């Protein structure tokens, strides 16, 4: 995917969203959390924000972080949404700590009243969607 050519095109399906996050973040080379913002028409906003020095487990910082980004989306793209990518070293598969992050980010987004389109994991071998509940994987 050529991001420069496609960055003004809506990202409407989960497959397109997965492709976009894969193209932007790629395989893990650091440990951080990435935040992507989309407008109400599912067009990605121009800023992709890396948050370094994240705790191993989600804590009250997650709520503050999501609340801050929800306010930005509300101000700049009423009806917009957030996407999170947890970048970490370690196993390529999704582990329980990844699911805890997905649950915490989902709950914080819900509490902040912002639409969250997904949580992804960037690991040493690629990018994969994280679901808080492995039974309910996105289609």
Secondary structure, DSSP 8 states (H G I E B T S, - for coil): --HHHHTTS---SHHHHHHHHHHHH-S-SS-EEEEEEE-TTS-EEEEEEEEES--SS--HHHHHHHHHHHHHHHHHSTT-EEEEEEE--S-SS--HHHHHHHHHHHHHHHHHT-EEEEEEEEETTEEEEE-SSTTS---
